[in-house]
Amino acid sequence: MKLSTYEPDALPPGARSLSYGLFCWLNRHTTVLRAIGALLRRWPAIGGRFGVVARASAVKDVLERTRSFSNTAHAANMVSGDYLIGMDPGPTYTADRDLVHERLDALDVPNASDEEARKRIAILQAGERTFDLIEGYLMWVVFHAMKPLFGSATDAVVAGSTDQSAQGAVDEGLQRQYMLEIRYVAGQLLAGSLATLELRRRAETCGDALQARIDRVTGPIGTAWGIKSASEDIERNAVGLAWISHPVTVQSGALVVQELLGRPKVYDQLWSRARSLGDRVWIDADFRRDVRDHVLELMRFRPIFPLLARDVPRDTELQTGARQNAKCPGGGKISLLSVAALFDPRAVPDSGRFCPNRNWGKEDPLRYLMFGYGYRQCPARDHAVDILTSALIGLLTLPRLQLARGEGKAISYDGPLMLSMRMRIT
């Protein structure tokens, strides 16, 4: 097996830009990745030779073997410091994960996301007929749904100060500044080590600013959390909760809407049902359950992380689905085509068909592969899906929506990061 051992920093500027451009293009065109994945599923030995796995069984096997295939592959892209997503299993990981679960239990989802979605929809209905889906809607719904993560210290985190007068001035302008800052920190995780040096410098600047912001209010955060951990433990988890919880959920929401608008019949069916329910759209359990199923299926077709990397810390073997396992020498990386695993017909019946109500049976955990798998799955999985469900229900209460293509591109990108998505109310 030839594992990836190249160092992007050693690439000439031109080759680096070309590699980064190709990486971003593939992330936006998941159908191409699916096609590549289909070939590698058919001939898994080829993928195994180059350290790429695409079959659902092989991807699950890698994600469950956390000591042989390490999450530390993410560490180089986390410009704001250590966090759960880039840790190996151990006492620190276990303690931090317990703290994160405790903070997630403080969330009031979907009530908080419903409330903010209804508020933002009312603003959109009273405003212009065009709006930015991300900055005008999604980032606010996610922000208010996850606000209890910092409890009474939230305003101090946003202001970056313990001064009471500063906290009193935490208006939407400061909140927007904070959300843009953490957006670029999260963007570096999406961009990976192939990101151009200019983008990496910007992400590192934002990462340093986020660390400084949290460091100034570690005391109030510890008080709000009711814990007496060391300040570095509080800071590490507060920084991680800030940048991973919000921007990644916002980006997932934008991808869900993009995929839905590309399926006019699916959108029309949901929109018509929402119109027929009227004010009951927010409390109808059957409709919410159906929208939630649609969110998961839309994420299957357009996951935020269609490609995943893992470090290989020691010599091991990789199950690819071929007749023989592939040898994996320590010191390299392997790549997981997670989007291909979600379309593996061996695990997902009629995988190419858009089917929100599919019976996944024993493969139901695979349905959530975009959040990881097994022990290392995102602890906020259900919260994120509930928030996106509320956000989508809100959009379905508006008159019909379409991408605003009249003036320039409706969607603008910064690498793999979707910066804006201009919508028009028809």
N, C-alpha and C positions, 0 to 999 in steps of 0.2 A: 504494500500500500504506500502511495506517495501522499504524505500528509502535508498540509500547507505550513510552511515554515518561513515564508517571505515576510519582510518587514516593510510596510508601506512607507515609513520615514526614509528608507534608503532608495526609494524610487525617484527618478528624475522628475522635475515638475510637470513636464508634458505627459509622461506616463501616469503619474499620479492623478492628474486631472482627468485623463481618459478613463482610468479605472474607476474613479469616483463617479464620473458621468454615467458609465455603464451600470454601476451598482444602483444609482438613483433611478435610472430608467427601468431596470428590472423590478425594483420595488414598486414602481407605479404601474407596471404592466404584468400583473400576476398571471395573466393567461399564458405569457411566455414561460414563466417559471413552472406553471402547471404542465405545459407541453414538455419541458425538459425533464420534469419529474416523472411524467408518464414513460419517457424513454428509459430513465434510470430504474423505474419500477420493473420495466420489462426485462432489462439486463442489469440487475443489481451489482454484478461483479465489476462492471465498468465504473459505477459510482464508488464502489468499495476501493478500487485501485487508487482513486484520487481523493479519498476521504470525504465522500458525499453520500448521504443516505436519504432515501425518498419513500421507502415503504413504511406504512404506518407501524408495523411491528418493529422495524428497526429503529425508527425515530423514538418510539415509546421506550425501547430498550435502552437507548442512549440516555434519555432524560431520567430514567429510573436509576441508572448507575452513576450516582452523583460523585463518587470518589474516583471512578475511572475516567469520567468525562466531566470536567469541572466548569462551573459557572464563572471561574476567574477570567474566562475569555472576555467577559464584559468589563472587567476592572479598568482596562486601559481607556475605555470610553466614558468613564464616570468622572468627569472633571471636577465634581464637587466633593469627592472623597468616597470612602467605603460606604457600602450599604448592602442590605440583604441580597440584592440581585447578583452581586459579584462576589459573594462569600462562599467559601467551602463550608460543609457541615461542621459543627463544633459547638462548644459552649456559648461563644459569642453569638453565633447565628441563632441558636435556640432561644437565648435570652431576648435577642432583638425581635425575633419573630413573635414571641409571646407578648412583647410590648406592643407591636404593631396590631396584633389581634385585639388587644385591650382597647387600643385607640379606635379601631374600626367598629368595635361594639358600641362606641359612643355616637356613631352616626345614626341619623334618623332618615334613612333612605327606605322607600321612595318619597315619603311625605315632604322632605325638604326640597328634593328635586322637582316634585310636582308643583310646589308653591312657587319656586323661582321660575320654572318653565311658564306657568300661567302669567306671572308678572311680566316676563320678557315678551311673551306673545302679545299681551295687551299693548305694550310699548310699540312693538312692530306693527300692529294693526292701526295704531294711531299715527304712525310715521310715514316715511317714504315707501315707495313700492319696491325699492331695492335695498338690500342689506347684506352685511357680511355675516355669513353663518357662524364663523368662528368668533370674531370679536364682538359681534352684536347679539349673540345668543349662547352658543355652546359653552364658551369659557365661563360665563356667568352661572349657568345652570350647574356646571361641575364645581365651581368655586363654592357656591353656597351649600351644595349637598355635602361637600367635604370640609366645610368650615369647622365643624366640631372636632376635627383631628387635633387642633391646638387648643380647644376649649376657650377659656377666658383669655388666653394669650394670643388669640388669632390677630387682633388688631396690632398688638406689639410686633408680631412676626411681619405683618404687612408693612408697618411703618419702619421696622428695623430699629425700634427704640423703645425703652421703658418709660420715656417721658410721657406723662399723662396728657399734656397738651398736644403732643404729636399723635398719640393714639386717638384723641378726639377729632383729629383732622384726617382720619383715614377715609377719604371719600373714594369715589369710583376712579378718579385719576390715579391715586396711589395704588389702588387695587390693580388697575390695568398695568401699571409699571411693574409691579411685583409679578403678575402673571406672564408678562413678556420676558422678564428675566429668567424665570424658571422654564419658559418654553425653550430657550436656546440651550439650557443645561440638558434638558431632555432630548433636544434635537441632536446633540452629540452622541447620545446612545444609539439613536436611529442611524446616524451618519456613519458611525463606526470609525475605525482607525484609518480608513481611506479618505476621510474628509480632508479638504484642502487646508493648508496651514492657516489661511485667512479665517476660515470658518472655525477652526480649532481654537485660534487665539480669541475669537469672540466668545466662544463657549467657555473657555477658561476664565475670561474676564467676568462673565456672568456667574460662573461657579464660585469664583473668589468672592464676589459680591454677596452671593447667597450664604456662603459660609460666614462671612462677616456679619450679615444681618441676623443669622441665627445665634451666633456667638454673643451678640449684644443682648439677647433676650433669653438666654438659657435658663436663668433663674425663674422668670415668669412661666416658662414652658414646664419646668420641673414642678412648680407649684400647681399649675393647672392639671398636670398629669398625676399629681399626688404621689410622686416617686422621689426617692433619695439617691438615685444612681449618680455615678460620677458625671461631671459636666460633659466630658467627652462622649459618654454613652448617650446622654440626652441630645447633644449636638449632632452626633452621627445619625441618629434616627429622625430627628426633626428635619435635618437637611434632606434626608432620603424621602421622607413623607411629603415634603414640599414639592420636590421636582418630579417624582415618579407618579404620584397619585393624580395630579391635575393634567399636565400636558398630554400624557399618553392617552387618558380617557377622552380628552377633547379631540385629539387626532383620530382616535377610533370612531368617535361620533361623526366626524366629517367624512371619513371613509364609508361609513354606513349609509349616510345620506347620498353620497356620490354613487354608490352601487345601486341604491334604491331608485334614484332618478334615471339610471340607465336601464331600468326595468319598468317601463310605463304601465304595463298591465298590473303588475304587483302593486305599484304605487296607487293606481286608480282604485283598486279593490280596497286597500286599507283606507284611503281618503274617503271613499263613499261610505264605508262603515262608520268612520269617525263622524261624518256629517249626519248620518242617520241617528247616532246616539246623542247628539247635541251636548248638553252640559253633563250628561251621564258618562261621557267619554273617559273622564278621570276616575270613575268609581266602578266601571263595569269590569269585573274580574276576568271574564272570558276574553274581552277585547285586550286587556293588558297582557294576559298570558299569550295571546296570539301575536301581539306586537313584540313581546320578548322573544318568542320563537323566531320572528322575522329578523330581529337584531342579531341573534346568533347565526342565522343562516347567511345574512349579509356579511357578517364578519368572517365567515368561512370563505366566502368568495373574495373578500378583500381584507385579509388580516393585516394588522399593523406591523407584525414581524414575520414576513413570509420566509425569511432566511434566518437561521440561528447558528451561532458558532459555539463550540465547546473546546476547551483546552484538554490535552491528553498529558497528564502529569507523569505517567509511568507507562511502561510497556503493557499492552493489553490486546484483546481481540475485539473486533466489531462484528456484530451480527447485521448483515446487510439484506438477508433474504436469499442470498446465493447458496449454492451447495456447501461452500466452505466459508468459515469466518475469515474476515480480513485482519491481518496483523496490523497493529497500531503501535508503532514505536513512540516512546515518550518524548515530549518536547515539541510536539506539533499541535495542530488544530484539526478538527473535523467540522464539516458544515451539514446542517440539517435542513432539508427542504420541507419545512413544516406545512407549507401550503400544499405540497404534493401529497403528504400523508393524509390531509383532510379530504383528498379526492381519490384515495386508494379504494378501488372497488372491492378489494378483499375484506375491507373493514366497513365501508360505507356503501350500502346498496344503492344502485342507480346514482352514483356519486356526482355525475355531471349535471343532474337535474336540480333546479332550484326548488327545494321542498322543505319549508319551515317546519312542517308537522311530521317529518320523517321519524320513524321508530328506530332509534339508535340501539335499542336492546342493551346487550352487554358492553357495547362500545360507547355508551353514553359519556364516559369520561373523555373520550377522544373528541367529542363535540366541543370541548372547551380547550383544545390544544393551543389556541391563540393566547391562552393565559399560562401556558406551561403544562406540565404533566407530573402527577405523583407528588412526592414530598416537596418539590420546589415550585409548585404551582402558585401563582399570584394569590396572596391571601385576600385581596380585595375583589376577587373575581365576581362574586354575586352582586356586590355593591356597584361595580362598574356597569354590569349589564342592567341593573335596575335604574341607574342614572340615565343611561342611554335610552332605555325604554320610556322614561318620563319625557326626555327631550324629544324623542320621535313622536310621541303622542301629541305633544304641544305643536309640533310642525304640521301634523295632520289636521289640526283644527283651523289652520289658516286656509285661505283660498289656495287654489292650485299653485304649486311652486315649480320653478324651472331655473336652470343656471342662467345668469345674466350675461349673455354673450355679446351684447350690443357694442360695448366699448372695451376692446382688448380681450384678454383671456379672462374667463370667469374664475379660473383657479390659478393662483400663483404659488410657486414652490420656492423653497430654499433648500436645495438638495432633496432629500426624501421627505422633508418637513413641509406640510401644507400650511402656508402662511395665511391665505385668505381664500374664501369661497363665496363669491358674490351671487346672491340669489335674487330672483324677481318674483313678486307676488302677481300672478296674472289675473 
